[in-house]
Amino acid sequence: MATIEHSAIVHAERERVFALLEQVERFADYSDMIESIEPLGDSRYRWHIHAIGMDWSFDVQITERRAPTVLAWESVDGVRNHGRYLLESVPEGTRVTLTVDYQIRNRLLEKAVNKAAQPIANKVSQQILERIEARL
């Protein structure tokens, strides 16, 4: 399983940042690579992403929602992944750390994705946090 980490400072209070992060279905508004996110009920969502020239789809379940510090999920279908946002108060506002672990079962595809995953995840995470900050 590969791991991706990204961290950034959002110049806003942790509670306000968390309030926007927990609106998972709005992530498509925050990143160009997220095509759509469908709420499925019961804290489940179907993600549709376009990255590295391919369309990816997976269902996730929110596994931990501890305002205003942790939002975590795990895939239940499609691309196997789990991750979490950790929010920490810092003098500049809020440090948001994203950690995602993922696994792709096709070895050839996994090599290509692993090479591209970190920059893509950083870009998506940065877009999300910048656009959240702009909304605040």
Backbone as JSON, one array per atom type, in Angstrom:
{
  "sequence": "MATIEHSAIVHAERERVFALLEQVERFADYSDMIESIEPLGDSRYRWHIHAIGMDWSFDVQITERRAPTVLAWESVDGVRNHGRYLLESVPEGTRVTLTVDYQIRNRLLEKAVNKAAQPIANKVSQQILERIEARL",
  "N": [[0.85, -1.17, 0.0], [0.6, 2.21, -0.85], [1.54, 5.45, 0.42], [0.43, 8.77, 0.73], [1.15, 12.06, 1.64], [0.18, 15.31, 2.6], [0.51, 18.66, 3.62], [-0.67, 21.8, 4.79], [-1.06, 25.27, 5.6], [-3.99, 26.87, 6.57], [-5.38, 29.97, 6.68], [-7.35, 30.46, 8.87], [-9.73, 29.85, 11.51], [-9.74, 26.68, 13.14], [-12.26, 25.39, 13.58], [-13.89, 26.56, 11.64], [-12.62, 25.77, 9.28], [-12.86, 22.98, 9.48], [-15.64, 22.75, 9.35], [-16.17, 23.24, 6.65], [-14.63, 21.22, 5.43], [-15.95, 18.89, 6.26], [-18.15, 18.83, 4.64], [-18.33, 16.88, 2.45], [-19.43, 16.31, -0.1], [-19.11, 18.69, -1.43], [-16.5, 18.85, -2.29], [-15.99, 18.53, -4.99], [-16.39, 21.07, -5.96], [-14.1, 22.25, -5.2], [-11.84, 21.23, -6.45], [-10.27, 20.69, -9.6], [-9.87, 18.14, -10.58], [-11.68, 16.44, -9.44], [-14.48, 15.08, -10.53], [-17.15, 14.59, -9.69], [-19.04, 14.11, -6.66], [-21.1, 11.91, -5.16], [-23.56, 11.88, -2.72], [-24.42, 9.04, -0.86], [-25.87, 8.41, 1.3], [-25.99, 7.62, 4.83], [-23.4, 8.44, 5.64], [-21.82, 7.79, 3.42], [-20.16, 8.06, 0.25], [-19.89, 8.46, -3.29], [-17.15, 8.82, -5.26], [-15.99, 10.45, -8.19], [-13.32, 10.72, -10.19], [-10.98, 12.32, -12.35], [-7.89, 11.58, -13.44], [-4.45, 11.34, -14.38], [-5.09, 10.84, -17.05], [-7.16, 9.05, -16.89], [-10.37, 7.8, -15.81], [-11.56, 7.45, -12.55], [-13.33, 5.74, -10.05], [-14.84, 5.42, -6.9], [-16.27, 4.24, -3.83], [-16.7, 5.67, -0.65], [-16.67, 5.49, 2.94], [-17.32, 7.49, 5.68], [-15.34, 7.19, 8.45], [-14.53, 8.29, 10.78], [-15.42, 11.15, 12.48], [-14.55, 13.73, 14.09], [-15.09, 16.57, 15.26], [-13.3, 19.54, 16.05], [-11.11, 18.28, 14.77], [-10.48, 15.79, 13.38], [-11.17, 14.09, 10.37], [-11.97, 11.2, 8.85], [-11.81, 8.49, 6.46], [-12.7, 5.49, 4.6], [-12.35, 3.38, 1.8], [-15.02, 1.57, 0.3], [-15.58, 0.39, -2.0], [-14.3, 0.01, -5.3], [-11.31, 1.85, -6.08], [-9.01, 0.93, -3.7], [-8.61, 2.54, -0.69], [-7.74, 4.58, 2.14], [-7.97, 7.3, 4.38], [-7.19, 10.44, 6.06], [-7.98, 13.65, 7.39], [-6.22, 15.76, 9.45], [-6.53, 18.31, 11.71], [-4.88, 21.03, 13.11], [-4.54, 23.61, 15.47], [-2.61, 26.47, 14.87], [-0.4, 29.31, 15.24], [-0.74, 30.82, 12.87], [-3.23, 30.07, 11.95], [-4.77, 27.29, 10.88], [-3.23, 24.18, 10.67], [-3.51, 21.83, 8.22], [-3.37, 18.5, 7.69], [-3.2, 16.01, 5.35], [-3.46, 12.59, 4.94], [-3.2, 9.8, 2.91], [-3.68, 6.46, 2.18], [-3.32, 4.04, -0.32], [-4.18, 1.37, -2.6], [-3.56, -0.35, -5.56], [-4.58, -2.92, -7.58], [-3.55, -3.88, -10.02], [-0.39, -4.44, -11.16], [1.22, -3.15, -13.17], [-0.26, -0.83, -13.71], [-0.24, 0.18, -11.15], [2.45, 0.98, -10.79], [2.63, 3.17, -12.57], [0.68, 4.86, -11.48], [1.69, 5.23, -8.87], [3.97, 6.76, -9.41], [2.84, 9.12, -10.34], [1.03, 9.79, -8.38], [1.7, 11.23, -5.92], [2.36, 13.97, -6.78], [-0.12, 14.57, -7.99], [-1.98, 14.2, -5.88], [-1.0, 16.14, -4.12], [-1.55, 18.43, -5.63], [-4.37, 18.32, -5.84], [-5.08, 18.38, -3.11], [-3.95, 20.85, -2.38], [-5.46, 22.58, -4.04], [-8.03, 22.15, -2.95], [-7.69, 23.08, -0.29], [-6.88, 25.75, -0.74], [-9.15, 26.78, -2.02], [-11.08, 26.38, -0.07], [-10.06, 28.09, 1.88], [-10.37, 30.5, 0.5], [-13.16, 30.68, 0.47], [-13.62, 31.13, 3.14]],
  "CA": [[0.0, 0.0, 0.0], [1.38, 3.45, -0.93], [1.04, 6.52, 1.28], [0.6, 10.14, 0.28], [0.9, 13.04, 2.7], [0.24, 16.72, 2.21], [0.18, 19.53, 4.74], [-0.71, 23.22, 4.44], [-1.67, 26.18, 6.57], [-5.16, 27.64, 6.15], [-5.45, 31.14, 7.56], [-8.69, 30.54, 9.44], [-9.89, 29.03, 12.71], [-9.91, 25.24, 12.92], [-13.68, 25.04, 13.52], [-14.42, 27.01, 10.35], [-12.03, 24.91, 8.26], [-13.49, 21.66, 9.61], [-17.04, 22.85, 8.9], [-16.19, 23.09, 5.2], [-14.09, 19.91, 5.06], [-16.91, 17.81, 6.49], [-19.13, 18.86, 3.56], [-17.6, 16.07, 1.47], [-20.02, 16.41, -1.44], [-18.69, 19.96, -2.03], [-15.11, 18.77, -2.73], [-15.95, 18.7, -6.45], [-16.3, 22.51, -6.19], [-12.79, 22.71, -4.75], [-10.72, 20.67, -7.23], [-10.54, 20.46, -11.02], [-9.76, 16.72, -10.9], [-12.83, 15.72, -8.9], [-15.61, 15.28, -11.44], [-18.35, 14.71, -8.87], [-19.15, 13.28, -5.47], [-22.51, 11.64, -4.92], [-23.9, 11.36, -1.39], [-25.17, 7.78, -0.94], [-26.55, 8.22, 2.57], [-25.3, 6.91, 5.89], [-21.98, 8.86, 5.6], [-21.14, 7.17, 2.27], [-20.08, 8.93, -0.92], [-19.26, 7.89, -4.49], [-16.26, 9.8, -5.86], [-15.63, 10.3, -9.59], [-12.11, 11.53, -10.37], [-10.24, 12.18, -13.6], [-6.46, 11.82, -13.19], [-3.49, 10.65, -15.25], [-5.75, 10.43, -18.28], [-8.13, 7.98, -16.65], [-11.47, 8.06, -14.88], [-11.53, 6.58, -11.38], [-14.54, 5.83, -9.25], [-14.79, 4.6, -5.69], [-17.2, 4.61, -2.76], [-16.04, 5.78, 0.66], [-17.48, 5.6, 4.15], [-16.67, 8.27, 6.72], [-15.12, 6.28, 9.57], [-14.33, 9.09, 12.0], [-15.74, 12.58, 12.35], [-14.34, 14.28, 15.43], [-14.93, 18.02, 15.07], [-12.81, 20.06, 14.77], [-9.74, 17.82, 14.59], [-10.24, 14.62, 12.52], [-12.16, 13.57, 9.44], [-11.32, 10.04, 8.24], [-12.65, 7.67, 5.59], [-12.15, 4.26, 4.05], [-13.11, 2.98, 0.62], [-15.81, 0.35, 0.44], [-15.73, -0.13, -3.35], [-13.44, 0.69, -6.27], [-9.91, 2.0, -5.69], [-8.85, 0.69, -2.26], [-7.9, 3.64, -0.04], [-8.25, 5.16, 3.37], [-7.21, 8.51, 4.67], [-7.76, 11.31, 7.08], [-7.54, 15.02, 7.59], [-5.93, 16.13, 10.83], [-6.48, 19.77, 11.82], [-4.22, 21.51, 14.32], [-4.44, 25.06, 15.59], [-1.27, 27.05, 14.88], [-0.54, 30.77, 15.3], [-1.19, 31.38, 11.58], [-4.57, 29.6, 11.65], [-4.95, 25.85, 11.03], [-2.43, 23.27, 9.84], [-4.32, 20.72, 7.76], [-2.54, 17.42, 7.16], [-3.93, 14.95, 4.67], [-2.73, 11.34, 4.74], [-3.99, 8.84, 2.15], [-3.06, 5.18, 1.81], [-4.11, 3.45, -1.39], [-3.65, 0.15, -3.2], [-4.1, -0.67, -6.88], [-4.3, -4.35, -7.73], [-2.83, -4.11, -11.27], [1.01, -4.06, -10.89], [1.69, -2.16, -14.15], [-0.98, 0.41, -13.45], [0.21, 0.67, -9.85], [3.71, 1.69, -10.99], [2.33, 4.47, -13.19], [-0.06, 5.68, -10.52], [2.59, 5.61, -7.78], [4.84, 7.84, -9.87], [2.06, 10.35, -10.52], [0.08, 10.01, -7.29], [2.09, 12.28, -4.98], [2.1, 15.31, -7.32], [-1.56, 14.77, -8.21], [-2.61, 14.38, -4.57], [-0.6, 17.46, -3.62], [-2.29, 19.44, -6.38], [-5.78, 18.26, -5.43], [-5.16, 18.85, -1.72], [-3.68, 22.28, -2.38], [-6.64, 23.24, -4.6], [-9.12, 22.08, -1.98], [-7.43, 23.97, 0.85], [-6.9, 27.15, -1.21], [-10.53, 27.19, -2.29], [-11.74, 26.48, 1.23], [-9.59, 29.33, 2.49], [-11.01, 31.62, -0.22], [-14.56, 30.75, 0.93], [-13.64, 31.64, 4.51]],
  "C": [[0.9, 1.23, 0.0], [0.71, 4.51, -0.05], [1.38, 7.87, 0.67], [0.3, 11.05, 1.46], [1.03, 14.44, 2.12], [-0.19, 17.55, 3.4], [0.23, 20.98, 4.26], [-1.35, 23.99, 5.58], [-2.84, 26.89, 5.92], [-5.31, 28.76, 7.17], [-6.88, 31.38, 8.04], [-8.73, 29.63, 10.66], [-10.23, 27.58, 12.34], [-11.38, 24.85, 12.77], [-14.28, 25.42, 12.17], [-13.89, 26.15, 9.21], [-12.7, 23.54, 8.29], [-14.92, 21.69, 9.07], [-17.15, 22.72, 7.38], [-15.66, 21.73, 4.76], [-15.11, 18.79, 5.25], [-18.06, 17.82, 5.5], [-18.52, 18.16, 2.34], [-18.14, 16.26, 0.05], [-19.62, 17.7, -2.15], [-17.25, 19.92, -2.54], [-14.99, 18.94, -4.24], [-15.89, 20.18, -6.82], [-14.89, 23.03, -5.92], [-11.62, 22.2, -5.57], [-11.16, 20.38, -8.66], [-10.53, 18.97, -11.38], [-10.93, 15.9, -10.37], [-14.03, 16.06, -9.77], [-16.91, 15.49, -10.66], [-18.23, 13.81, -7.65], [-20.64, 13.14, -5.17], [-22.71, 11.17, -3.49], [-24.77, 10.11, -1.55], [-25.99, 7.51, 0.32], [-25.68, 7.48, 3.56], [-23.79, 7.16, 5.87], [-21.17, 8.15, 4.53], [-21.23, 8.09, 1.07], [-19.43, 8.18, -2.07], [-18.48, 9.03, -5.16], [-16.02, 9.43, -7.33], [-14.49, 11.27, -9.85], [-11.53, 11.27, -11.75], [-8.79, 12.56, -13.33], [-5.62, 10.9, -14.05], [-4.17, 10.05, -16.49], [-6.79, 9.35, -18.12], [-9.23, 8.46, -15.72], [-11.43, 7.0, -13.79], [-12.82, 6.8, -10.6], [-14.38, 4.93, -8.04], [-15.8, 5.14, -4.69], [-16.41, 4.66, -1.46], [-17.08, 5.91, 1.76], [-16.69, 6.47, 5.12], [-16.56, 7.37, 7.95], [-14.9, 7.02, 10.89], [-14.58, 10.55, 11.67], [-15.69, 13.14, 13.75], [-14.03, 15.77, 15.29], [-14.2, 18.62, 16.27], [-11.42, 19.53, 14.43], [-9.53, 16.71, 13.56], [-11.46, 14.34, 11.64], [-11.47, 12.43, 8.69], [-12.33, 9.22, 7.44], [-11.91, 6.41, 5.18], [-13.0, 3.88, 2.85], [-13.87, 1.69, 0.93], [-16.02, -0.3, -0.93], [-14.8, 0.65, -4.26], [-12.0, 0.74, -5.79], [-9.79, 1.9, -4.17], [-8.02, 1.82, -1.65], [-8.52, 3.96, 1.3], [-7.38, 6.36, 3.7], [-7.87, 9.32, 5.76], [-7.17, 12.7, 6.97], [-7.34, 15.2, 9.08], [-5.77, 17.64, 10.86], [-5.9, 20.16, 13.16], [-4.21, 23.02, 14.32], [-2.98, 25.47, 15.67], [-1.44, 28.57, 14.88], [-1.08, 31.41, 14.02], [-2.63, 31.0, 11.23], [-4.7, 28.12, 11.95], [-4.0, 25.1, 10.1], [-3.34, 22.09, 9.52], [-3.36, 19.7, 7.14], [-3.43, 16.33, 6.6], [-3.0, 13.76, 4.54], [-3.67, 10.36, 4.03], [-3.14, 7.62, 1.87], [-3.94, 4.56, 0.74], [-3.4, 2.22, -1.94], [-4.36, -0.09, -4.52], [-3.65, -2.09, -7.2], [-3.53, -4.7, -9.01], [-1.41, -3.57, -11.12], [1.52, -3.0, -11.87], [1.03, -0.81, -13.93], [-0.52, 1.02, -12.13], [1.52, 1.45, -9.98], [3.47, 3.09, -11.56], [1.64, 5.4, -12.2], [0.85, 6.13, -9.38], [3.49, 6.76, -8.17], [4.09, 9.18, -9.94], [1.24, 10.73, -9.3], [0.45, 11.16, -6.36], [1.87, 13.67, -5.56], [0.62, 15.59, -7.54], [-2.26, 15.02, -6.88], [-2.25, 15.73, -3.97], [-1.39, 18.56, -4.31], [-3.75, 19.49, -5.94], [-5.93, 18.82, -4.02], [-4.94, 20.35, -1.64], [-4.86, 23.06, -2.93], [-7.77, 23.28, -3.58], [-8.89, 23.08, -0.85], [-7.41, 25.44, 0.44], [-8.32, 27.63, -1.43], [-11.37, 27.24, -1.02], [-11.35, 27.78, 1.9], [-10.24, 30.54, 1.82], [-12.48, 31.79, 0.2], [-14.67, 31.34, 2.34], [-13.28, 33.1, 4.52]]
}
